[in-house]
Amino acid sequence: MLKTENLTVGYKDYVVVDNINLEVKEGEILCIIGPNGAGKSTLLKTIASYLKPIKGVVYLEGEIIHKITPQNLAKKLAVVLTERVNPGNLTGFDIIAIGRYPYTDVFGRLTEKDKEIILECAKSVNASHLLNKYFFEMSDGEKQKIMIARALAQEPRVLLLDEPTSFLDAKHKIELTLLLRKLADEKNLAIVVTLHDIELALRVVDKIVLIKDHKIIAYGYPEEIMDNKTVNYLYDIINANYNEVIGYFELKRRKKGKIFVICGAGSGANLLRFLVKNGYNVTVGVLHKGDADYFIAKAMELNIIEEKPFKEISKEKYMEALNEIKKADVVIYTDFPIGDINYLNKKLIEEAKKMGKAIKFENIDQLKYDLKIHLKNFKFFR
């Protein structure tokens, strides 16, 4: 469908990204990710034929894309850029109608078929209610839907989008990424999109391209290439860790107060994030490898007392945890499910209570109050 071959993009003699070999097929979403200034937009604009390549070729259905006439290209490929537009007093219908220009006569007159397509495109992006609304009155999320509907009105085979979630809130980001997945699946579109949100990208795209230092550092299935080492290197991250299992970053900053946390089954996720964010030295255990809290603690580079999956906590691990509890300033435990394999964690809580160190995590406000009492070095909470 769309393919680049030994493509080098940039401006005159300035190379932005070199030696690009990518391919996206019908029904696939290819996502381009990289730090600001890496060349994502330059690559996308070259694929769209807005920029000429320094070297190499872009093929669309076997044709060299830069040799296709603009009118014919507009029937095969549509682009939604990140730049905000100011179309004056045009309605949603008027904006979408612009997408029909490759098919209208010299006067730009719309036929009944054109009007049907406009209505269908609005419906496909859940924007039928915006057809009579002025574009300047719309929210950023509504505007983005209209711009995608305009692109769909061209009846393209390929859709290119440059950072379409840039100005959107969380709700509209999710809606838009799910919409792209729907368009790829139902309309069999080949979609190339640049995104900043790794979490969303992982959940909807088929292939990912990672760009850094003027080159492609990884290309393939996100499940295979988005690992800790690669993503941390991509963004030069030092004080956080990307975890491929949970699909996002966790902070790894700690300074004060030694705290031992007893949790499990995801019950400690918010607690661990809160403590690490506020600079506490956290040890967690006993956690089974594969537990949700284990992956979160691992991403934070916390000290973990760990047990093998589905195995009863051994006496050795119990004693290791107990020794850490003796050295801790505070022991915080959550309301985690207790069974045969983690029963010794309940005994750890009982021992911590005997030492007068135990705090049950109920909510953040209560935790702040309890830590104020237990920790002499308490200073400040965010």
N, C-alpha and C positions, 0 to 999 in steps of 0.2 A: 504493500500500500504506500507507505512513506518510508524512505530510506536515505541515509546519508553515507557517502563513500569518501573516505580520506578527506573529510571536510575541515577546512581551517577558516575561522570567522574572525572578523576584526574590522579595522578601518585603515585603508591604504596599507602602510607598511607596519602597522601596529597589530600584532597578533593577540587576540583576546582568548580564544580557545583553539587548540591545535589538534589535528588528527582525530576527528570525530566520526565514529562508525556506529550508527544507531539504526534501529528499525522498529516501526510500530505497525501492527496489522489491524484489520477491521475488528471492531469490538474490544480493542485494547486501549488502556490508558497508560501512557508513558509520562512519568513525572521527572522534571529536572530540578534538582536541589543543590544548593551551595550557598556559601556566605555572600553577603552583599558585595557587589563588584566583581563577582567571580566570572560573569559573562553569560548568565542565564538568559537575560533579555536579548543580548546580542545574538546568541545562538537561535533563539526563537524567531527573531526578526529576519535572520538569514534564511531560515527554513521557510518563512512566509514570503520570501522573495523581496522584502523591503530593502534588504542589504545584499550586495553581491558578495559571494564568497571570495576570500583571498586565494583559496585553493580548494580543489575537490568539487563534489557534485551532490545535489539534493535531487532525488528521484521521487516523483509522484505517479503512481500507477505505471511505472516504467518510463515515464517521460522526464526529461530534465526540467525541473520546475522553473528555472530562470528563463527558459525558452518558451514557456506557455504564455499565450497572450493574456493580459489582465482580465478580460471578460470571461475567457474560458477558465482561467484559474479561479475566479470568483465563484464559479459553479461547482468547483471541486474542493476548495479550501476556504475556510472562514477563520477570521482572527478576532479575538477580544483582548485588547491591550489594557494595561493598568491605568493609563492616563485618564483622568476625569474629563468628561465631555460637557460642553455647554451648548445644547442645541436650541436654545431659546424656548419659545412657547409650543414645542412639539409634544404631542401626547405619546403614550406608550404605543398606540397603533401606528402613529407616524414614524416612530423610530424603527419599529420592526419592519415597516414597509420599505425602509431604505435597503433592507437586505434583498429585496426583489429586483434591485436595479439591473442585475445581469440579464433579467428575463423581460423587462419592460421595453416599450418602444422608445423612440427618441424623445418623446414628450414625458416619459416616465409614468404613463397611464397604467393604472392597475386593472386587470381583468377580474372577473368573478373568481377565477381559479387562484389568482394572486391573493385575493382577499380571504379565501378559504384557507390558504396556506398560512397567512399571517395569524388567523384565529387559531389554527392548529398549533403553530409554534408557541403562541402565548399559553395555550393550554398545556403543552408538554413541559413547560417550566413553571407551571402553577402561577401564571401571571394574567389570567383572563380578566381578573378584576382591575387590572392596571391599564387596560387598553384606552380608557377615556381620561385617565389621570395625566396631568402635565408632568413631564419628566423632572422638572426642577422641584416639584412637590414631593418626589419620591424619596424614600430612605435609600441608603447605600445598597442595602440588600435587594430592594425592589429594582433599583437601577441596574444592578448586575444581572438580574433575571431578564430584564428587558433587552440588555445588550447581548445576552446569550441567545435570546429568542430572535433578535435581529440576525445574528450569525446563522442560526438554523434556517432562517427564511431563505438563505442562499442555497439551501438543499445541498450542503457540502458532503463530501466523503470523509474529510479530515477537519477537525476543529482544534485550533491553537488558542491557548489562553495564557496570558502573562500575569501571574500572581493575582488571580481573580478574587482571593479572599483578603486582600490587603486592608481594605477599609471596613471589613465586616465584623460584627460582634460574634460571640461564640455560637449562638443559635443559627445565624445566617451562614457562618462558615460550614457548619455541619450540613445544613440544608443544601448548600451549593455543592459540596463534595459528593453527597449522596445523589444529587441531580446529575453530576458528571458520570457517575457509575450507571445510573439509569439510562442516560443517553447512549453510552457505549453499548450497553446490553440490548436495549430495545430498538435503537436506530442503527445499530451496528457501525457506529462512528469510530474512527481512529482518532484518539484524543492525545494531544501533547500539551502538558500544563506545567508551569513553574509554580512551586509552592514553597512556603517557609515552614508550614506546620507539618513536622515529621509524623506526629501521631495520626493526623487525618490521612496523610499520604499512605501510610502503612496499611490503613484499613480499606482503601478503595482502589489503589493503583495496581497494575499488573507488572510493570517494570519501572526501575528507578535509575536515573543517571546522576552521579555525584561529581560536581565540578569544583576544582580547587587548583590554584597556581597555574592557570592557563591550560589545564588538561583535564581529561576524564580520569578520575581516580578509581571509579568503580561503576559498573553497568551490569544490570541483570535483575533477577527477582529480588524484591526487597527482603523476603524471608531469608535469602542466602547472603546478601551483601551488607545489610544494616546491622553490623555487630558493634560491640563496644569500642574496639580499637579504631575502626574505620570512621565512625561518627564523631568520636572525640577528636580525632585528627582533622576531620573535615572542618570543624568549627574551632579548633585550637582550644578546647575546653580543658581547664585545669581544676577548677573548684567544684566540678560536678561530674557525674558519670552517666553515660547513656547505657540503658539496660535493654537488650534486644528482646527479653522475655516479656517485660511489662511495657516496652515501647515508648519510654520517655526518659527524661533526665532526673536524677536525684542529686541534691547537694551533698557535699562531703566535707562540711566545715564544722569543726568542733574546738572548743577552747576551755570550757570551765565545767566544774561539777561532774563527778563520775556517777553516772546513772546506769543501773541495770534494769533492763526491760524484759518482762516475761509476757509473751503474747503468742499468737498463732492464727492461722486461717484468715489472714488479712485484717484481723482486729487491731493490729498495731500500726497499720499504715499511716494514719493521720497523726498518731502519737509520735512515731519516729520522725516524721517530717517536721513536726513542730519542735522537737528537741534539737534536731540537727540544725534547723534554721536559726535557732537561738543560741547555738554555739556550745552545746553540752557534749561531753565525752560519753558516748553511749556504747554499752555492751548489751547484746541481746542473746537470749537462749532460754532453754535449749530448743532450737528450731530444727525441724526436719528439712533436709534438702528437698526442694520442690514446693515447699510451703510458700504461699503468696508473700508472707512477711519476710521469708528468707531472701527472695529475689529483691525486695525493696531494700533490705538491710545490706545486701551484697552491692547494690548499685551505689549506696551511700558510703561504701567501704568501711562499714562498722565492724567492730570485733564481734564475731558470731561464734557461739558455742553450738556446734551443729551435730546432728545425728543422721544416720543413713535413712533414706525414705522407707516408710512403713515398718520401721523397726522400733521396738520399745526402747525408751531412753535408758542407756546403760548406766550402771553405778558409777563408772568412770566419768561419763559426761555430767552426771548429777553432781559429783564431787567437784568437778572443774567449775561448774556454775555456782556451786555453794561457796567456793573460795573467792570467786569474783564478787559475789553478793557481800561477803565479809569486808571486801575492800571498797565497796560502793558507798556513796553518800546516801543514795536513795534507791529503792527498788519500786518500780512502777509495774503493775500488772493489769492486764485487760480482761474483759469477760470473754475468754476464748473457750471453745468446746473442749471438754476433757474426756479422754477415752483411755483405753488400756495402754496405748503406745506413748502417751504423754502424761501419764498419771504422776510421774515424779516432778513435773512442773508444779503441780498442786502442792507437793511437799516443800518445794522451794519457796513458794509463797508463804506457807506456814512458818518456815524458818525465818523469813524476812520479817514477818509480823512479830515473832519473838524478839528480834533484834530492834524492833521499833523503827524499822526503815520502810515499811510497806505503805504504798499509796495505790489505791485502786483508781484507774483512769475512768472518769465519768464524762467529763467535758473539759474544754480548754480553760474556762474561767475557774473551775474548781481546782484544776491542776496548778494553775498559777498560784492560787491561795495556798495549797498544800506545800508547794515547793518553797514558797516564801517562809513558811514555818520550818521546814526541814533543812534548808540550805542557808548556811551563814553567808555564802558568797553570792547570794541572789542580788542581781543588779537591775536587769531590765529585760522585759519581754516585748516582742513585737506584737 
